[in-house]
Amino acid sequence: MAIDLCCYSSLSLDDCDKKLNELRGRRTDLFAGSFVLYSPRIAAKVHEEIAKEQGFQNCASTFLVSLNEKQHAGRMQEVAEALKKQLGAEKVLILQNNEFLR
């Protein structure tokens, strides 16, 4: 069973990409094997609608984080916190199994 975090950001594609690259470099304990942090894409209409359903406005980019090593599944919250800290908690919506990850 795949475990993914679907992430939506109000940051522009370029800003989001820059911040995620910085995070990849700084948190190699997470993103050098345990998790795959995919490059962001411009949010499509469907992404904007999903984000709005969760009360998140101005979705500009979206990206995925996948669990790569199942023994690290317990670190999903740590990944979410690292993303919020890097991007700004108010600038990112993180969903796991289509539910808001707190």
Secondary structure in CASP SS format (residue, H / E / C, confidence):
PFRMAT SS
TARGET T0000
AUTHOR 0000-0000-0000
METHOD secondary structure of the structure
MODEL  1
M C 1.00
A C 1.00
I C 1.00
D E 1.00
L E 1.00
C E 1.00
C E 1.00
Y E 1.00
S E 1.00
S C 1.00
L C 1.00
S C 1.00
L H 1.00
D H 1.00
D H 1.00
C H 1.00
D H 1.00
K H 1.00
K H 1.00
L H 1.00
N H 1.00
E H 1.00
L H 1.00
R H 1.00
G H 1.00
R H 1.00
R C 1.00
T H 1.00
D H 1.00
L H 1.00
F H 1.00
A C 1.00
G C 1.00
S C 1.00
F E 1.00
V E 1.00
L E 1.00
Y C 1.00
S C 1.00
P C 1.00
R E 1.00
I E 1.00
A C 1.00
A C 1.00
K H 1.00
V H 1.00
H H 1.00
E H 1.00
E H 1.00
I H 1.00
A H 1.00
K H 1.00
E H 1.00
Q C 1.00
G C 1.00
F C 1.00
Q C 1.00
N C 1.00
C C 1.00
A C 1.00
S E 1.00
T E 1.00
F E 1.00
L E 1.00
V E 1.00
S E 1.00
L E 1.00
N C 1.00
E C 1.00
K H 1.00
Q H 1.00
H H 1.00
A H 1.00
G H 1.00
R H 1.00
M H 1.00
Q H 1.00
E H 1.00
V H 1.00
A H 1.00
E H 1.00
A H 1.00
L H 1.00
K H 1.00
K H 1.00
Q H 1.00
L H 1.00
G C 1.00
A H 1.00
E H 1.00
K H 1.00
V E 1.00
L E 1.00
I E 1.00
L E 1.00
Q E 1.00
N C 1.00
N C 1.00
E E 1.00
F E 1.00
L C 1.00
R C 1.00
END
